[in-house]
Amino acid sequence: MSGPAADWLETVHIDVDPVTFAAYKTAFLTRYQMPQITKYKSARETFSRTQGMTRAWMISFGMLV
């Protein structure tokens, strides 16, 4: 591992013995999984944004899909 994943792995503290993959998975999800309400808020913001003229132009000419 490298970068932020390696930093997290080096600093995570797990209080079970023996440490298993399931324990690491639970610790990871607790720290990084986005709450359901945040997912819906993010989707609502994405789909309620108005499309700017530059983006519309790029889509119409096949430059963006």
MOPAC internal coordinates of N, CA, C and O (Angstrom, degrees):
PM7 1SCF
backbone

  N    0.0000 0     0.00 0     0.00 0    0    0    0
  C    1.4429 1     0.00 0     0.00 0    1    0    0
  C    1.5204 1   109.21 1     0.00 0    2    1    0
  O    1.2310 1   121.78 1   -24.44 1    3    2    1
  N    1.3266 1   114.19 1   155.56 1    3    2    1
  C    1.4573 1   119.07 1   178.00 1    5    3    2
  C    1.5204 1   109.45 1  -145.64 1    6    5    3
  O    1.2310 1   121.04 1   -13.83 1    7    6    5
  N    1.3155 1   115.62 1   166.17 1    7    6    5
  C    1.4545 1   121.47 1   176.55 1    9    7    6
  C    1.5151 1   113.40 1    67.29 1   10    9    7
  O    1.2310 1   120.52 1    35.07 1   11   10    9
  N    1.3452 1   116.62 1  -144.93 1   11   10    9
  C    1.4564 1   121.40 1  -177.05 1   13   11   10
  C    1.5347 1   113.47 1   -59.16 1   14   13   11
  O    1.2310 1   120.33 1   146.19 1   15   14   13
  N    1.3220 1   116.98 1   -33.81 1   15   14   13
  C    1.4725 1   119.78 1   179.02 1   17   15   14
  C    1.5254 1   110.48 1   -63.68 1   18   17   15
  O    1.2310 1   120.01 1   138.45 1   19   18   17
  N    1.3074 1   117.59 1   -41.55 1   19   18   17
  C    1.4656 1   121.27 1   178.51 1   21   19   18
  C    1.5238 1   111.01 1   -67.21 1   22   21   19
  O    1.2310 1   120.65 1   140.46 1   23   22   21
  N    1.3284 1   116.35 1   -39.54 1   23   22   21
  C    1.4665 1   120.23 1   177.82 1   25   23   22
  C    1.5226 1   110.31 1   -61.08 1   26   25   23
  O    1.2310 1   120.59 1   134.51 1   27   26   25
  N    1.3283 1   116.48 1   -45.49 1   27   26   25
  C    1.4670 1   120.42 1   179.54 1   29   27   26
  C    1.5289 1   110.06 1   -62.50 1   30   29   27
  O    1.2310 1   120.22 1   133.85 1   31   30   29
  N    1.3150 1   117.19 1   -46.15 1   31   30   29
  C    1.4579 1   121.41 1  -177.67 1   33   31   30
  C    1.5342 1   111.71 1   -61.05 1   34   33   31
  O    1.2310 1   120.29 1   143.09 1   35   34   33
  N    1.3227 1   117.04 1   -36.91 1   35   34   33
  C    1.4638 1   120.74 1   179.67 1   37   35   34
  C    1.5239 1   113.08 1   -73.09 1   38   37   35
  O    1.2310 1   119.96 1   153.71 1   39   38   37
  N    1.3237 1   117.67 1   -26.29 1   39   38   37
  C    1.4606 1   120.28 1  -174.64 1   41   39   38
  C    1.5261 1   114.29 1  -105.23 1   42   41   39
  O    1.2310 1   119.56 1   170.41 1   43   42   41
  N    1.3238 1   118.44 1    -9.59 1   43   42   41
  C    1.4659 1   120.29 1  -178.38 1   45   43   42
  C    1.5293 1   109.52 1   -67.71 1   46   45   43
  O    1.2310 1   121.55 1   -39.33 1   47   46   45
  N    1.3270 1   114.64 1   140.67 1   47   46   45
  C    1.4724 1   120.13 1   179.71 1   49   47   46
  C    1.5242 1   107.88 1  -117.47 1   50   49   47
  O    1.2310 1   120.47 1   -60.43 1   51   50   49
  N    1.3172 1   116.70 1   119.57 1   51   50   49
  C    1.4609 1   122.40 1  -178.81 1   53   51   50
  C    1.5215 1   108.46 1  -117.33 1   54   53   51
  O    1.2310 1   121.28 1   -52.63 1   55   54   53
  N    1.3426 1   115.15 1   127.37 1   55   54   53
  C    1.4604 1   121.21 1  -173.39 1   57   55   54
  C    1.5222 1   114.62 1   -96.96 1   58   57   55
  O    1.2310 1   119.17 1  -151.49 1   59   58   57
  N    1.3021 1   119.19 1    28.51 1   59   58   57
  C    1.4682 1   120.22 1   177.82 1   61   59   58
  C    1.5234 1   109.10 1  -118.28 1   62   61   59
  O    1.2310 1   121.41 1   -26.17 1   63   62   61
  N    1.3189 1   114.90 1   153.83 1   63   62   61
  C    1.4613 1   119.66 1   179.14 1   65   63   62
  C    1.5190 1   108.04 1  -135.75 1   66   65   63
  O    1.2310 1   117.99 1   -58.66 1   67   66   65
  N    1.2784 1   121.44 1   121.34 1   67   66   65
  C    1.4611 1   127.72 1     1.90 1   69   67   66
  C    1.5285 1   111.13 1   -79.44 1   70   69   67
  O    1.2310 1   120.93 1   -26.82 1   71   70   69
  N    1.3168 1   115.83 1   153.18 1   71   70   69
  C    1.4573 1   121.51 1   177.84 1   73   71   70
  C    1.5241 1   108.16 1   -75.09 1   74   73   71
  O    1.2310 1   120.83 1   -52.32 1   75   74   73
  N    1.3238 1   116.02 1   127.68 1   75   74   73
  C    1.4637 1   121.16 1  -177.77 1   77   75   74
  C    1.5218 1   110.41 1  -117.23 1   78   77   75
  O    1.2310 1   121.53 1    -9.82 1   79   78   77
  N    1.3212 1   114.68 1   170.18 1   79   78   77
  C    1.4634 1   119.57 1   175.96 1   81   79   78
  C    1.5239 1   109.92 1   -61.11 1   82   81   79
  O    1.2310 1   120.20 1   140.64 1   83   82   81
  N    1.3363 1   117.22 1   -39.36 1   83   82   81
  C    1.4620 1   121.42 1   179.87 1   85   83   82
  C    1.5323 1   110.64 1   -59.43 1   86   85   83
  O    1.2310 1   119.95 1   141.62 1   87   86   85
  N    1.3327 1   117.70 1   -38.38 1   87   86   85
  C    1.4633 1   121.26 1   178.53 1   89   87   86
  C    1.5304 1   110.67 1   -65.63 1   90   89   87
  O    1.2310 1   120.67 1   137.86 1   91   90   89
  N    1.3361 1   116.32 1   -42.14 1   91   90   89
  C    1.4678 1   119.79 1   176.67 1   93   91   90
  C    1.5290 1   110.79 1   -64.32 1   94   93   91
  O    1.2310 1   120.43 1   138.46 1   95   94   93
  N    1.3142 1   116.78 1   -41.54 1   95   94   93
  C    1.4634 1   121.02 1   179.75 1   97   95   94
  C    1.5260 1   110.68 1   -61.62 1   98   97   95
  O    1.2310 1   120.50 1   134.41 1   99   98   97
  N    1.3262 1   116.66 1   -45.59 1   99   98   97
  C    1.4652 1   120.63 1   178.99 1  101   99   98
  C    1.5254 1   110.96 1   -61.55 1  102  101   99
  O    1.2310 1   120.20 1   135.96 1  103  102  101
  N    1.3236 1   117.22 1   -44.04 1  103  102  101
  C    1.4644 1   121.08 1   178.78 1  105  103  102
  C    1.5261 1   110.85 1   -62.68 1  106  105  103
  O    1.2310 1   120.47 1   138.37 1  107  106  105
  N    1.3156 1   116.71 1   -41.63 1  107  106  105
  C    1.4615 1   121.15 1   179.97 1  109  107  106
  C    1.5207 1   111.22 1   -64.65 1  110  109  107
  O    1.2310 1   120.31 1   132.21 1  111  110  109
  N    1.3274 1   117.01 1   -47.79 1  111  110  109
  C    1.4633 1   120.38 1  -179.10 1  113  111  110
  C    1.5208 1   111.65 1   -65.04 1  114  113  111
  O    1.2310 1   120.68 1   142.92 1  115  114  113
  N    1.3191 1   116.30 1   -37.08 1  115  114  113
  C    1.4648 1   119.72 1   177.67 1  117  115  114
  C    1.5258 1   110.47 1   -61.36 1  118  117  115
  O    1.2310 1   120.71 1   140.63 1  119  118  117
  N    1.3108 1   116.25 1   -39.37 1  119  118  117
  C    1.4651 1   120.57 1  -177.53 1  121  119  118
  C    1.5280 1   113.72 1   -80.12 1  122  121  119
  O    1.2310 1   119.89 1   140.82 1  123  122  121
  N    1.3361 1   117.82 1   -39.18 1  123  122  121
  C    1.4617 1   119.93 1  -167.81 1  125  123  122
  C    1.5277 1   116.24 1  -115.34 1  126  125  123
  O    1.2310 1   118.72 1   166.25 1  127  126  125
  N    1.3109 1   120.04 1   -13.75 1  127  126  125
  C    1.4622 1   119.54 1  -177.11 1  129  127  126
  C    1.5271 1   110.23 1   -71.64 1  130  129  127
  O    1.2310 1   121.06 1   -47.47 1  131  130  129
  N    1.3256 1   115.59 1   132.53 1  131  130  129
  C    1.4534 1   121.92 1  -178.66 1  133  131  130
  C    1.5363 1   109.29 1   -75.31 1  134  133  131
  O    1.2310 1   119.77 1   -50.04 1  135  134  133
  N    1.3333 1   118.04 1   129.96 1  135  134  133
  C    1.4655 1   119.77 1   177.71 1  137  135  134
  C    1.5253 1   110.85 1   -61.05 1  138  137  135
  O    1.2310 1   120.01 1   -29.59 1  139  138  137
  N    1.3211 1   117.58 1   150.41 1  139  138  137
  C    1.4649 1   122.11 1  -176.54 1  141  139  138
  C    1.5254 1   111.77 1   -56.84 1  142  141  139
  O    1.2310 1   119.76 1   138.39 1  143  142  141
  N    1.3244 1   118.06 1   -41.61 1  143  142  141
  C    1.4627 1   120.71 1  -178.11 1  145  143  142
  C    1.5184 1   111.32 1   -62.49 1  146  145  143
  O    1.2310 1   120.19 1   144.64 1  147  146  145
  N    1.3194 1   117.25 1   -35.36 1  147  146  145
  C    1.4587 1   121.28 1   178.54 1  149  147  146
  C    1.5227 1   110.41 1   -68.94 1  150  149  147
  O    1.2310 1   119.91 1   143.29 1  151  150  149
  N    1.3313 1   117.78 1   -36.71 1  151  150  149
  C    1.4645 1   121.04 1   177.60 1  153  151  150
  C    1.5190 1   110.30 1   -60.24 1  154  153  151
  O    1.2310 1   120.34 1   134.22 1  155  154  153
  N    1.3350 1   116.95 1   -45.78 1  155  154  153
  C    1.4631 1   120.48 1  -178.06 1  157  155  154
  C    1.5191 1   111.34 1   -67.98 1  158  157  155
  O    1.2310 1   120.20 1   142.24 1  159  158  157
  N    1.3152 1   117.22 1   -37.76 1  159  158  157
  C    1.4595 1   120.84 1   178.28 1  161  159  158
  C    1.5198 1   110.10 1   -64.19 1  162  161  159
  O    1.2310 1   120.49 1   136.04 1  163  162  161
  N    1.3328 1   116.67 1   -43.96 1  163  162  161
  C    1.4559 1   121.30 1   179.65 1  165  163  162
  C    1.5304 1   111.09 1   -62.80 1  166  165  163
  O    1.2310 1   120.10 1   137.12 1  167  166  165
  N    1.3226 1   117.42 1   -42.88 1  167  166  165
  C    1.4700 1   121.15 1   179.02 1  169  167  166
  C    1.5193 1   110.34 1   -64.77 1  170  169  167
  O    1.2310 1   120.27 1   138.43 1  171  170  169
  N    1.3251 1   117.10 1   -41.57 1  171  170  169
  C    1.4686 1   120.62 1   179.97 1  173  171  170
  C    1.5196 1   110.19 1   -61.98 1  174  173  171
  O    1.2310 1   119.96 1   136.68 1  175  174  173
  N    1.3274 1   117.68 1   -43.32 1  175  174  173
  C    1.4617 1   120.75 1   178.97 1  177  175  174
  C    1.5236 1   111.49 1   -63.94 1  178  177  175
  O    1.2310 1   120.39 1   140.18 1  179  178  177
  N    1.3126 1   116.85 1   -39.82 1  179  178  177
  C    1.4610 1   121.33 1  -179.80 1  181  179  178
  C    1.5218 1   111.22 1   -63.28 1  182  181  179
  O    1.2310 1   120.10 1   133.88 1  183  182  181
  N    1.3249 1   117.42 1   -46.12 1  183  182  181
  C    1.4594 1   120.74 1  -175.25 1  185  183  182
  C    1.5164 1   113.44 1   -83.09 1  186  185  183
  O    1.2310 1   119.29 1   168.31 1  187  186  185
  N    1.3206 1   118.97 1   -11.69 1  187  186  185
  C    1.4612 1   120.43 1   179.02 1  189  187  186
  C    1.5287 1   112.32 1   -96.70 1  190  189  187
  O    1.2310 1   120.14 1   174.90 1  191  190  189
  N    1.3323 1   117.33 1    -5.10 1  191  190  189
  C    1.4622 1   120.95 1   178.75 1  193  191  190
  C    1.5175 1   110.57 1   -69.08 1  194  193  191
  O    1.2310 1   120.46 1   -39.25 1  195  194  193
  N    1.3258 1   116.73 1   140.75 1  195  194  193
  C    1.4616 1   119.90 1   175.60 1  197  195  194
  C    1.5221 1   108.84 1   -83.97 1  198  197  195
  O    1.2310 1   121.55 1   -31.19 1  199  198  197
  N    1.3025 1   114.63 1   148.81 1  199  198  197
  C    1.4580 1   120.44 1  -177.14 1  201  199  198
  C    1.5172 1   108.89 1   -88.38 1  202  201  199
  O    1.2310 1   120.22 1   -52.72 1  203  202  201
  N    1.3027 1   117.18 1   127.28 1  203  202  201
  C    1.4612 1   121.57 1   178.89 1  205  203  202
  C    1.5244 1   111.38 1   -75.21 1  206  205  203
  O    1.2310 1   120.48 1   -17.00 1  207  206  205
  N    1.3183 1   116.68 1   163.00 1  207  206  205
  C    1.4648 1   121.49 1  -178.38 1  209  207  206
  C    1.5268 1   111.89 1   -63.37 1  210  209  207
  O    1.2310 1   119.29 1   141.55 1  211  210  209
  N    1.3136 1   118.97 1   -38.45 1  211  210  209
  C    1.4631 1   121.22 1  -179.54 1  213  211  210
  C    1.5169 1   110.24 1   -61.61 1  214  213  211
  O    1.2310 1   120.43 1   134.92 1  215  214  213
  N    1.3087 1   116.78 1   -45.08 1  215  214  213
  C    1.4605 1   121.05 1  -179.82 1  217  215  214
  C    1.5302 1   110.12 1   -65.02 1  218  217  215
  O    1.2310 1   119.87 1   136.98 1  219  218  217
  N    1.3348 1   117.86 1   -43.02 1  219  218  217
  C    1.4636 1   121.40 1   179.07 1  221  219  218
  C    1.5335 1   110.08 1   -61.28 1  222  221  219
  O    1.2310 1   120.23 1   138.36 1  223  222  221
  N    1.3118 1   117.16 1   -41.64 1  223  222  221
  C    1.4560 1   121.91 1   179.34 1  225  223  222
  C    1.5249 1   110.56 1   -63.76 1  226  225  223
  O    1.2310 1   120.37 1   135.52 1  227  226  225
  N    1.3299 1   116.90 1   -44.48 1  227  226  225
  C    1.4583 1   120.71 1  -178.89 1  229  227  226
  C    1.5283 1   110.98 1   -65.01 1  230  229  227
  O    1.2310 1   120.15 1   141.45 1  231  230  229
  N    1.3245 1   117.31 1   -38.55 1  231  230  229
  C    1.4565 1   120.71 1   178.75 1  233  231  230
  C    1.5244 1   110.46 1   -66.78 1  234  233  231
  O    1.2310 1   120.52 1   136.68 1  235  234  233
  N    1.3389 1   116.61 1   -43.32 1  235  234  233
  C    1.4640 1   120.12 1  -177.88 1  237  235  234
  C    1.5354 1   112.49 1   -64.20 1  238  237  235
  O    1.2310 1   120.00 1   151.53 1  239  238  237
  N    1.3144 1   117.61 1   -28.47 1  239  238  237
  C    1.4582 1   121.03 1   178.53 1  241  239  238
  C    1.5267 1   112.88 1   -96.70 1  242  241  239
  O    1.2310 1   120.37 1  -167.91 1  243  242  241
  N    1.3172 1   116.89 1    12.09 1  243  242  241
  C    1.4582 1   121.21 1   175.21 1  245  243  242
  C    1.5167 1   114.45 1    73.28 1  246  245  243
  O    1.2310 1   119.94 1  -163.02 1  247  246  245
  N    1.3182 1   117.72 1    16.98 1  247  246  245
  C    1.4528 1   120.27 1  -179.18 1  249  247  246
  C    1.5321 1   111.72 1   -85.56 1  250  249  247
  O    1.2310 1   120.93 1   162.35 1  251  250  249
  N    1.3182 1   115.83 1   -17.65 1  251  250  249
  C    1.4576 1   121.80 1   178.34 1  253  251  250
  C    1.5210 1   107.33 1  -134.50 1  254  253  251
  O    1.2310 1   120.68 1   -38.15 1  255  254  253
  N    1.2940 1   116.31 1   141.85 1  255  254  253
  C    1.4642 1   119.50 1   175.76 1  257  255  254
  C    1.5031 1   110.49 1  -123.60 1  258  257  255
  O    1.2310 1   120.10 1   180.00 1  259  258  257

